[in-house]
């Protein structure tokens, strides 16, 4: 099941579905699959870093591919790690203190108490979409995630309820295996033993 690129994936789906009349819909199924992948996956291949500078509104604009923060550092002297809070909680930290925080509002990051120093943001980034890239790390490393995820998105359109279960189980198994492999690459077998799973 080698899919070297987006074109290969698009060509494979009709064969798996045994349908030749879905050329217009299959790219939509891939987009829906990618949306789900971005919600389900958190792997080291999604890790990215951005250096943020304050805007005229005293806020920091997040990267366009931002999903979730991993670490937020204010480049003060010394460098300070910011802790996440809600926007409501942020109203209590408008004066200098020993603790520093941040909140996310839409596509912006707000730090409390406000400091104009640049921020280093370690974050999870969206997986590069295949509609804009011939391939990406996920299609290369785990083509089954794309295959079963795309097939899963096709089932409601085809009103094939039985296949929702079939493709859904295969997709979840592929996601689980990818996450397990990623954890082992970072932590070795230790993380599996700690979490009580099979090494």
N, C-alpha and C positions, 0 to 999 in steps of 0.2 A: 504493500500500500504506500509506495513512495510518491508523495506529492511535492514535486520540486518547486511549484509556484501556484499562484492563484488560478491560473489557467487550467492547470492539472486538476485542481480541486473542483472547479466548475464543470469540467468534463466528466469527472467521476460520479458526481451526484445523480445524473439521470440514469446511469447504469445501476446504481444501488437502489434507486426507486423504481427501476424498470418503467420509466416514463421519459418520453422524448418531447413533451409539450410544455416544459416548465422553464424554458430558456430565460424568459423575462422575470420569473419569480425567484430563481435560485440565488442571484446576487442579494436579494432581500433576505433570504434565509441565512446567508453568510453574515450579513450585517447584524441580524438578530442574534446569531450565535456569538458574534464578537461582543455584543452588548452584555450577554450573559457571562462570557468568559471574564470580562472586566470586573464583574460583580463577584464572581466565584473564586478567581485565582489571586493569590498573593505569593509570588515567587521571586527569587533573586534576580531573574531576568527582567522583572518589572521595576527594579530599584533604580532610582535616578537621583541626581542632585542638581539643585538650581540655586543661584545666588540672586537674592531679591534686594532691590533698592526701593526706598520709600517713594511714594508718589506725592503729588501736590495735595492730596486729600489725607495725608498722614497714614496711608494704608499701603500694603504690599500686594501687588498683583500676582496671583498664583500662575504657574505654568499652564498652558492650555491642555496639556495631557495629564494634569493632576487628578489623582483618585483619592489618595489618603496619605496623611503625613506619617513619617516614621520617626523623624527627629527634627527639631527646630532649634537652631542656634542663633543667638544674637551676637554679632561680632563686636562686642564691647570688650573692654579690658578689665577683668578677664572675660573670655568667651563664656556666655551664659546659656544654659539649656532652658528653653521655655516650656512650660507645662500647659496642656490644653484645658480650656474652660469654656463655658457657654457665654454667649453675648450678654445675657443677663448678669452673670457673675462678673463679667468684665467691668461693669459700672462701679464695682467696689474697689477697683485697683487703678484708680486714676492718679494717685500720688505715689512717689517713689517708695519702695519697700524692699525688703530682702528677698522677696519672691517675685518671679517674673512669669508672665503667662501670655497665651495667645488664643485667639478665637478665629473661626472661619466664618465669613459672611459672604455667601455667593462665591464669586471668583477672587475674593480678597482675603488676606490675612491681616488681622489687627493685633498689635502687641500691647500688653498692659504691664506696668505703666508705659506710655508711649516713649519710644526711643528711636531715633532716626538712623541708628547704626544699621548697616546691611545685615541681612539675614541669610544664613545658609540653611536651605531646606532639603532634607533627605526625604524622599517620598516614593510612593508607588505610582508609576506612570501607566497610562492606558497602553494596551498592546497596539502597535502600529497597524492600522486597518489595511486589509488586503486590497481594498478598492483604490488605495493610494500607493501601495507598495507591491512589487511582484511577489515578494515573500516576506516572512518575518520569523523571529526566533521560535514562536509557538508552532507554526506550520512545519518548521524544520525539525524541532525537537519532539513534538507530540502531534503528528498529523491526525491521529485518531480523535483528538479533542475536537478538531475542526470538522472531521468527517461526521462523527456521531452528533456533535452539536448542531451542525447544519441539517442533518437528517431529522433530528428532533424538532427543529423549527418548521420543517416541511409538513409534519404530521397534522397539525391543526388545519393548515390550509387544505390538505387533501382529505380532511375529515376521516382520518385513519386513527381512531382512538387506540386500537391495539398497538400500533407502532409507537404511540407516545410512550407507552410503558417500555417497549423494547429499546428504542433509541435512548430513552431517558436513563435506563439502567446502564447501558453501555457508555453513555456520556459521563454519568456520575463515576463509574469505575475508572474511566480514563482520567478524569479530574483528580480522583483520589490517588491514583498511581503516580501521576505527575507531581502532586504535592509531596508524596512520600519520598520520591526520588530527589526532589529539591531539598527536603529537610536532611536527607542523608548526605547530600553533597556539602551541606553547610556544617552539620553537626556529627556526621558519621552515624554509627548505630546507637549512640548514646541517647538521642532524642526518642528513638523507637522504644528503648527499654524504659525510659522515664515515663513515657505516655502509656506504657503497658501494651504496646502493639508488638507484633511479631518482627524481630530484627531481620 
